[in-house]
Amino acid sequence: MARVLVLGGGFGGIAAATRLRWRLGPNDRVTLVDRRSEFVMGLRKTWAVVGSHRLRDGARSLATLRSRGIEVVEGTVEAVDPAGLRVSVDGEWLAADALVVALGADQVPGAIPGLVEHGINVWDRDLATRGHDALAGMRSGRLLIGVFGLPYACPPGPFELALLAKELLDRRAATVSVAVFGPMPIALPVVGPTESAKVDAILEAAGITFHRGHAAIEVTPGTVRFSDDTTLPFDVLFGIPPHRCPALLVDAGLAVPGGWVSVNPTTLETGFRGVYAIGDCTIIKLANGLALPKAGVFAEAEGYVAAERIADEIAGRASSATFAGEGVCYAEVGEGRAAAVQGRFLADPPGVSIAQPSAEAVASKAAFEADRLTGWFGS
Ligand SMILES: Cc1cc2nc3c(=O)[nH]c(=O)nc-3n(C[C@H](O)[C@H](O)[C@H](O)COP(=O)(O)OP(=O)(O)OC[C@H]3O[C@@H](n4cnc5c(N)ncnc54)[C@H](O)[C@@H]3O)c2cc1C
């Protein structure tokens, strides 16, 4: 009898746990640990802020996975001992034959002075309602959407939020200017300058300003200050806070301070035997020197690969499961249309493109969520 511990019940962890349950024998144990009781996709946060869909309609209880034979532990992972293949959860050490580390990225708004006090972290599902209320209350003034550090989850997300918010405000005849800023040199560095220019064109057509190369260092009431001492004013500030690798993974020796968990890009193995890491807590360098974007679609695909490899290892088989770095996400641009951002990220050079916005892509985005919720939770 083998036991696999999956740390984190987000996109990657659920994918890994469900695939492990399917692949392992009935006497083998699959244990999923998360400090939260529910899963909700990131895309619901933007929908909740602009009020197009409710968060709770996309929330699923992790406990549902128990009916599929997955042990679900609601608790906090406090420490990982990768050499000893054990994990401390709420003070109790759990041992395993293999570990899948899928703890995501920590968001640290506190790293920017004043951001917690004067901005709203719209990447935090618990603050989506605050974001929605702030937007609903705007009749005039300036909405500023800021990226406060690189990398961050869902690179097209801030632009999507700006476009949907602007559409909503215009429909209400509110005289609100909408701008986005971030430290990146172009809107979407990972797609390259030619494809990224398509984002600029869409923003420009919607009357949204993008302030590139703006590294924020401080927020004071109504003002964001940047490293070159310039400032931008706001009435409402939506902040995407700096993201960091969970400190416990640094303490475990899985990541260096200030970095992310390094993995074999195709097998998701870490430097420790039997320990795999997937999703937002990892870094995978691409042939162009940039990093694989932090996206659920990759965390999921990585989760399946890690699960397949662990199952093969337990069965004593050679494994051929590999991560290809292929994926698509759908960024809404308003007027009932979305643009599919798709690519082969591990190719040399990476081939990434942004398709012409269409209504079909909005339907594909809804199906992306529905298919996974049904596949993982049954509904
Ligand atoms: C607004 C927004 C829109 C997005 N849209 C898309 C999209 O359209 N398509 C797409 O592919 N991606 C999208 N993403 C990105 C996507 O949500 C993330 O990349 C994805 O969730 C990463 O998966 P993960 O499994 O690595 O981490 P997560 O899904 O973040 O899961 C990590 C889990 O670990 C748990 N955890 C963390 N620390 C501990 C601990 N110490 N103890 C116990 N549990 C712990 C957390 O509670 C969490 O459930 C979006 C993100 C945002 C914010």
The ligand as an ORCA input file, in Angstrom:
! r2SCAN-3c Opt
* xyz 0 1
  C      -8.242     37.079    -11.469
  C      -7.596     35.816    -11.931
  C      -8.013     35.214    -13.109
  C      -7.410     34.040    -13.554
  N      -7.852     33.481    -14.726
  C      -7.262     32.351    -15.175
  C      -7.717     31.735    -16.380
  O      -8.669     32.201    -17.026
  N      -7.066     30.612    -16.798
  C      -6.026     30.077    -16.105
  O      -5.487     29.058    -16.537
  N      -5.567     30.643    -14.952
  C      -6.162     31.756    -14.482
  N      -5.729     32.330    -13.315
  C      -4.518     31.799    -12.642
  C      -4.835     30.606    -11.770
  O      -5.857     30.899    -10.849
  C      -3.585     30.165    -11.012
  O      -2.482     30.140    -11.875
  C      -3.818     28.772    -10.444
  O      -4.807     28.819     -9.455
  C      -2.539     28.165     -9.888
  O      -2.829     26.871     -9.439
  P      -1.994     26.236     -8.236
  O      -2.599     24.888     -8.018
  O      -0.569     26.344     -8.484
  O      -2.298     27.169     -6.993
  P      -3.668     27.569     -6.330
  O      -4.808     27.309     -7.248
  O      -3.480     28.937     -5.826
  O      -3.812     26.554     -5.127
  C      -2.968     26.564     -4.011
  C      -3.729     25.984     -2.851
  O      -2.835     25.781     -1.757
  C      -3.482     26.154     -0.566
  N      -2.441     26.502      0.392
  C      -1.462     27.421      0.252
  N      -0.646     27.408      1.320
  C      -1.131     26.457      2.142
  C      -0.703     25.951      3.399
  N       0.374     26.405      4.028
  N      -1.436     24.960      3.975
  C      -2.533     24.470      3.370
  N      -2.977     24.902      2.172
  C      -2.283     25.876      1.570
  C      -4.367     27.313     -0.946
  O      -5.448     27.457     -0.035
  C      -4.829     26.903     -2.347
  O      -6.070     26.225     -2.344
  C      -6.360     33.468    -12.812
  C      -5.952     34.053    -11.605
  C      -6.568     35.208    -11.162
  C      -6.138     35.815     -9.857
*
